[in-house]
């Protein structure tokens, strides 16, 4: 998962901000890890495609929040949809296949 991709959109301004950014990224990684391990450990009835969609949507949410935090301003609903569609097209299929192969 490209969680660290968000790192470039959250430039630290000093040690405190850098620590906050690292904490944010670590929390996001833990959320993604829990979704994946719950699927692999059969703790969820979700199919691989459902899990992949949840993971992809979380990634998009982080990118949108990161863009706004970096001063890019709020995205329009069309921009949200374009970003989400692009991520789904690039990530969801690969994640679904990986989950099926690994957890299958």
VMD Tcl script that draws the C-alpha trace (Angstrom):
set ca {
  {0.00 0.00 0.00}
  {1.42 3.38 -0.91}
  {0.70 4.99 2.47}
  {4.04 6.77 2.46}
  {3.03 8.48 -0.79}
  {1.08 10.91 1.43}
  {4.38 11.85 3.08}
  {5.30 14.20 0.24}
  {2.08 16.18 0.74}
  {2.68 16.71 4.47}
  {5.98 18.58 4.65}
  {7.21 18.91 8.25}
  {7.91 22.36 9.60}
  {10.11 21.55 12.55}
  {10.39 18.59 14.88}
  {6.92 18.75 16.37}
  {5.22 18.83 12.98}
  {7.50 16.05 11.72}
  {6.58 13.90 14.70}
  {2.89 14.58 14.11}
  {3.24 13.62 10.45}
  {5.01 10.38 11.33}
  {2.30 9.56 13.89}
  {-0.43 10.21 11.31}
  {1.21 7.90 8.78}
  {1.78 5.19 11.40}
  {-1.87 5.35 12.47}
  {-2.97 5.01 8.86}
  {-0.70 2.02 8.34}
  {-2.17 0.37 11.43}
  {-5.73 0.89 10.12}
  {-4.78 -0.66 6.78}
  {-2.93 -3.51 8.48}
  {-5.99 -4.34 10.61}
  {-8.25 -4.48 7.55}
  {-5.82 -6.83 5.78}
  {-5.15 -9.10 8.76}
  {-8.86 -9.33 9.58}
  {-9.45 -10.54 6.02}
  {-6.53 -12.98 6.03}
  {-7.49 -14.34 9.45}
  {-11.12 -14.74 8.26}
  {-12.39 -12.34 10.93}
  {-14.59 -10.61 8.36}
  {-17.18 -12.01 5.97}
  {-16.06 -9.51 3.30}
  {-14.88 -10.73 -0.08}
  {-11.44 -9.75 -1.40}
  {-12.97 -7.10 -3.67}
  {-14.78 -5.48 -0.74}
  {-11.60 -5.36 1.30}
  {-9.66 -3.93 -1.65}
  {-12.28 -1.22 -2.10}
  {-12.07 -0.28 1.58}
  {-8.28 -0.12 1.43}
  {-8.31 1.95 -1.74}
  {-10.90 4.37 -0.38}
  {-8.85 4.88 2.79}
  {-5.81 5.69 0.65}
  {-7.80 8.21 -1.38}
  {-9.14 9.82 1.79}
  {-5.58 10.27 3.06}
  {-4.47 11.81 -0.24}
  {-7.39 14.26 -0.22}
  {-6.73 15.25 3.39}
  {-3.03 15.61 2.61}
  {-3.66 17.84 -0.37}
  {-5.91 20.09 1.67}
  {-3.45 20.16 4.59}
  {-0.69 21.17 2.18}
  {-2.69 24.22 1.14}
  {-4.19 22.99 -2.11}
  {-7.67 23.92 -0.96}
  {-10.74 21.73 -0.96}
  {-11.32 19.55 -4.00}
  {-14.53 19.79 -5.98}
  {-16.87 16.80 -6.06}
  {-15.70 16.13 -9.63}
  {-12.06 16.14 -8.50}
  {-12.95 13.77 -5.65}
  {-14.65 11.43 -8.10}
  {-11.76 11.60 -10.60}
  {-9.19 10.84 -7.92}
  {-11.26 8.00 -6.48}
  {-11.94 6.51 -9.94}
  {-8.24 6.68 -10.83}
  {-7.22 4.99 -7.58}
  {-9.87 2.30 -8.00}
  {-8.65 1.66 -11.53}
  {-5.02 1.41 -10.45}
  {-5.19 -0.20 -7.00}
  {-8.40 -2.11 -6.45}
  {-7.80 -4.83 -9.04}
  {-4.22 -5.46 -7.96}
  {-5.22 -5.51 -4.29}
  {-8.09 -7.88 -4.97}
  {-5.78 -10.28 -6.81}
  {-3.16 -10.10 -4.07}
  {-5.73 -10.75 -1.34}
  {-7.19 -13.70 -3.25}
  {-3.73 -15.20 -3.81}
  {-2.61 -14.62 -0.23}
  {-5.85 -15.33 1.58}
  {-7.51 -17.51 -0.91}
}
mol new
graphics top color blue
foreach p $ca { graphics top sphere $p radius 0.5 }
foreach p [lrange $ca 0 end-1] q [lrange $ca 1 end] { graphics top cylinder $p $q radius 0.2 }
display resetview
